């Protein structure tokens, strides 16, 4: 009985790690889908901001996702094709239904008057706090997913260096070293964050921030703090 209980505990722990990784992946998909929608609808493709965001999202986490899928396959194979609670088969954990992330894009698409793009040569469009928070979430959840993948059962340290092994069903599942992929994502994320921080906030968000600050600070101090934020 004791070995069976112990085995059940190990299986539950493994499932928890798979669920944690998938949750981070879903959060990343949701934030990236919403950020891409806003960039496409609020800025021209030629804008520096739009180009930086597109490069960042294209760098993405595809190689880590493929490695996570390989871990799910290997775990199911070791356990005689076991099902994954909440998903069914191993292939649905990081692909399949994982593509449906329940973002707000459908709601924004159905709005009666979608935001317009600024005219070429016009002033830089002010950001909203939502835009900054979405970019932050993209970075946070991408790194969370990368860390979660490295904790999955059957993760191969050789994948960090771009190695595969014979007989694997997805032995060509990525195009480079995971370490390099993570480094490339961070290299693109930092300048994008700096650019977002350098652009002015829209007047409405600036006013809301000032109202909150004035509850705790003198008016002059609140305006001074707002100058660093907005």
C-alpha positions in Angstrom: 0.0 0.0 0.0 2.8 2.4 0.9 4.5 2.3 -2.5 1.1 2.9 -4.2 0.4 5.9 -2.1 3.9 7.2 -2.7 3.4 6.7 -6.5 0.1 8.6 -6.3 1.9 11.4 -4.6 4.6 11.6 -7.3 1.9 11.6 -10.0 -0.1 14.3 -8.3 3.1 16.4 -8.0 3.9 15.9 -11.7 0.4 16.9 -12.7 0.6 20.0 -10.6 3.8 21.0 -12.4 2.1 20.5 -15.8 -0.9 22.5 -14.7 1.4 25.3 -13.5 3.2 25.5 -16.8 0.0 25.5 -18.8 -1.5 28.2 -16.6 1.6 30.4 -17.3 1.3 29.6 -21.0 -2.4 30.6 -21.0 -1.6 33.9 -19.2 1.1 34.6 -21.7 -1.2 33.9 -24.7 -3.9 36.1 -23.2 -1.6 39.1 -22.6 0.1 38.8 -25.9 -3.1 38.5 -27.9 -4.6 41.6 -26.2 -1.4 43.6 -26.6 -1.1 42.7 -30.3 -4.7 43.7 -30.8 -4.2 47.1 -29.2 -1.0 47.8 -31.1 -2.7 46.9 -34.4 -5.7 49.1 -33.8 -4.0 52.1 -32.1 -0.7 52.5 -34.1 0.4 52.2 -37.7 2.7 49.3 -38.6 5.5 51.8 -39.3 5.5 53.1 -35.7 8.5 52.1 -33.7 6.4 50.9 -30.9 4.4 48.6 -33.1 7.5 47.2 -34.7 9.2 46.6 -31.3 6.1 44.8 -29.9 5.8 42.6 -33.1 9.4 41.6 -32.8 9.0 40.7 -29.1 5.9 38.6 -29.7 7.4 36.9 -32.7 10.4 35.9 -30.5 7.9 34.5 -28.1 8.2 31.2 -26.3 7.7 28.7 -29.1 10.8 26.6 -28.3 9.9 26.3 -24.6 6.4 25.3 -25.6 7.7 22.5 -27.8 9.9 21.3 -25.0 6.9 21.3 -22.6 5.0 19.3 -25.1 7.9 16.8 -25.3 7.8 16.5 -21.5 4.1 15.7 -21.6 4.7 13.0 -24.3 7.5 11.4 -22.4 5.6 11.4 -19.1 2.6 9.8 -20.8 4.8 7.2 -22.5 6.4 6.3 -19.2 3.0 5.9 -17.5 1.4 3.8 -20.3 -0.3 6.6 -22.0 -1.9 8.0 -18.8 -4.5 10.8 -19.2 -3.9 14.3 -17.9 -6.7 15.4 -15.6 -8.5 18.3 -17.2 -7.0 17.8 -20.6 -7.5 14.1 -21.6 -4.4 13.3 -23.7 -0.9 14.6 -23.4 -1.2 16.5 -26.7 -3.9 18.8 -25.3 -1.8 20.2 -22.5 0.3 22.7 -24.4 -1.4 22.6 -27.8 -5.0 22.0 -29.0 -7.3 23.6 -26.5 -4.5 25.7 -25.1 -5.0 28.0 -28.1 -8.3 29.3 -26.6 -7.1 31.7 -23.9 -10.3 33.7 -23.3 -9.0 37.2 -23.9 -11.0 40.4 -24.3 -10.2 40.7 -28.0 -13.7 39.4 -29.0 -15.3 42.1 -26.8 -13.1 44.8 -28.3 -13.8 43.6 -31.8 -17.6 43.9 -31.2 -17.3 47.5 -30.0 -19.4 49.9 -32.0 -16.6 52.4 -32.6 -13.1 50.7 -32.5 -10.2 53.0 -31.9 -8.7 54.7 -35.0 -5.1 54.7 -36.1 -3.3 58.0 -35.9 -2.6 59.7 -39.2 0.8 59.4 -40.7 3.0 62.1 -39.5 0.7 63.0 -36.6 1.5 63.2 -32.9 2.5 60.0 -31.1 -0.7 58.5 -29.6 -0.7 58.6 -25.8 -0.6 55.2 -24.0 -3.1 53.9 -21.6 -2.2 52.2 -18.3 -3.7 49.1 -19.9 -1.0 49.1 -22.6 1.8 49.3 -20.1 0.3 46.6 -17.9 -0.2 44.2 -20.9 3.5 44.6 -21.9 4.5 43.9 -18.3 2.3 40.8 -18.2 3.8 39.5 -21.4 7.2 39.7 -19.9 6.2 38.3 -16.5 4.2 35.3 -17.9 6.8 34.5 -20.5 9.5 34.2 -17.9 7.1 32.3 -15.6 6.5 29.8 -18.4 10.2 29.3 -19.1 10.9 28.6 -15.5 7.9 26.2 -15.2 9.0 24.2 -18.3 12.4 23.7 -16.7 10.7 22.1 -13.7 8.6 19.6 -15.7 9.2 15.9 -15.5 11.6 14.6 -18.2 13.0 18.1 -19.0 16.4 17.5 -20.6 19.2 19.8 -19.6 20.7 19.2 -23.0 17.8 21.2 -24.5 19.3 24.3 -23.0 22.2 23.8 -25.4 20.0 23.0 -28.4 20.5 19.2 -28.3 18.0 16.6 -29.2 18.0 12.8 -29.0 17.3 10.1 -31.4 13.9 8.5 -31.5 12.0 11.5 -30.1 8.8 12.2 -32.0 9.6 15.9 -32.0 13.4 15.7 -32.2 13.5 18.8 -34.4 11.0 20.7 -32.3 13.0 23.8 -31.9 15.5 25.9 -33.8 18.0 26.9 -31.2 19.3 26.8 -27.6 16.7 27.5 -24.9 19.3 29.7 -23.1 19.7 31.8 -26.3 15.9 31.9 -26.8 15.4 33.3 -23.3 18.2 35.8 -23.7 16.8 37.0 -27.0 13.4 37.5 -25.5 14.8 39.6 -22.6 16.9 41.6 -25.0 13.8 42.6 -26.9 11.6 43.1 -23.8 13.9 45.7 -22.1 13.9 48.3 -24.9 10.2 47.8 -25.5 9.6 48.5 -21.8 11.8 51.6 -21.9 9.9 52.9 -24.9 6.5 52.3 -23.3 7.7 54.1 -20.1 9.0 57.1 -22.2 5.7 57.7 -23.9 3.0 60.0 -22.3 -0.1 58.5 -20.7 -3.5 59.5 -22.0 -5.0 62.5 -20.1 -7.8 60.3 -18.6 -5.4 57.9 -17.0 -3.2 60.7 -15.8 -6.2 62.3 -14.1 -7.2 59.0 -12.4 -3.6 58.6 -11.1 -3.6 62.1 -9.7 -6.9 61.6 -7.9 -5.5 58.5 -6.2 -2.3 60.3 -5.2 -4.2 63.3 -3.9 -5.9 61.1 -1.3 -2.5 60.4 0.3 -0.3 63.3 -0.7 -0.5 67.1 -0.9 -1.6 68.3 -4.4 1.8 69.6 -5.3 3.5 66.4 -4.3 1.0 64.4 -6.2 1.7 66.4 -9.4 5.4 65.9 -8.9 5.0 62.1 -8.5 2.7 62.0 -11.6 5.4 63.7 -13.7 7.6 60.6 -13.3 4.7 58.2 -14.0 3.0 59.9 -16.9 
